[in-house]
Amino acid sequence: MSTQKVSTGSTQRITLAKGLNMGLRKAMEDDPKVLIMGEDVGKLGGVFRITDGLQKDFGEDRVIDSPLAESGIVGTAVGMALRGYRPVVEIQFDGFVYPAYDQIVCQVAKMTFRSQGKSKMPMVIRIPFGGGIGAVEHHSESPEAQFAHTPGLKVVACSNPIDGYWMIQQAIACDDPVIFLEPKRQYHADKAELDESATPDPLFTSRTVRAGSDATLLAYGPTVKTALKAAEAAASEGKNLEVIDLRTLSPLDMAPVFESVRRTGRAVVVHEAHVNLGLGAELSARITEECFYSLEAPVLRVGGFDTPYPPSRIEEEWLPDLDRVLDAVDRSMEF
């Protein structure tokens, strides 16, 4: 299904990295209060080149190269947000976010509640997340459940170039703090047609990206592509799988999920994070509570194993892949 509601203008083919770069640029052009800060985001343009060219065009006062101190980056952004700015901070790699965890959970998430709504916290924390790039330790984490579990934070995950372009702008425009998860293995993997005159879906909504009738696959970020590949493979065996890109992890948009599962009777959740206490557990609980009498099988989960992320030479054995997703579908269909 289309990732945009209207398509009337000229288009261009972009990668996720380019979409994010263009979205950041548009947000900075539209609002002089939007600032970018992080390690190497300026002259280098970020390790993944997401902020490439922005410091040159907007200056060092709006695209700020920070020290190597995540707690300092986020803490400074808290002060900026309280003073009326809209800071966008980059955590260089997912595993580097933990030094800033105290700031995020104790300050960013609670400031609006602490002030009874008087102090807004309009900031975006960009986190490249997930594996598949052959990186060393601390460079391939999936910490989304830790943030989705924290009241006061919004958590979203883009999966494709078009969503990257629109969602980053929508997150920056939000008056609440947004953890913005970017699947790093998808930065330069695929291209899609962007129409900048189109009307995007709202930020905190799920989307059906492939219609089906036999089972529902739920995914977000890097596993959306995995789920779509599994659906294509299953089609050759006569199975018709529906795929939903969750897009928003907190708040979860469950209406499309419930509607789909009530039709298919089966659900499989796919994410790279550990299965134990991951987003799949919450999704399974909500689906069971709301769709119990429609289910033909238990909700199944496919994810990373309950070990620290492995060395890069065996990461493809650790990550959920097409075969593991199809195996879960088969087990669901056998009930």
Number of C-alpha atoms within 10 A of each C-alpha: 9 10 17 17 10 13 14 10 10 11 14 10 14 20 22 28 26 22 26 27 21 22 23 25 20 15 20 21 12 11 13 12 16 23 25 25 26 25 21 20 27 24 16 16 20 18 13 16 17 21 26 21 18 22 20 12 11 15 12 16 11 19 28 19 21 18 12 13 16 23 18 16 21 30 17 15 26 24 13 18 23 15 13 14 19 28 27 27 27 27 25 22 19 24 19 19 23 14 14 17 17 14 20 24 17 11 17 25 21 19 21 19 13 11 10 10 10 10 16 21 31 26 29 27 23 23 25 24 27 29 25 16 14 15 14 12 13 13 19 28 21 23 20 23 18 13 20 21 15 16 13 22 21 23 26 28 28 28 24 26 27 26 23 26 27 26 25 30 21 17 25 26 16 18 16 20 29 27 24 26 28 26 22 24 19 22 23 14 12 14 19 15 13 23 18 18 13 17 14 18 17 10 18 19 18 22 18 20 16 19 15 19 15 19 26 31 29 24 26 26 26 24 24 24 18 20 31 21 16 22 27 15 17 17 13 9 9 9 18 20 26 23 27 24 25 26 26 24 24 23 15 20 16 17 10 14 25 20 11 24 27 20 16 20 23 27 32 26 25 28 26 26 26 23 18 13 11 22 25 25 16 14 21 17 13 15 22 17 10 14 18 16 10 16 18 18 17 17 22 19 23 23 23 23 17 11 8 12 23 18 14 17 10 11 18 15 12 20 23 21 20 18 12 15 24 19 13 19 24 13 13 19 15 9 9
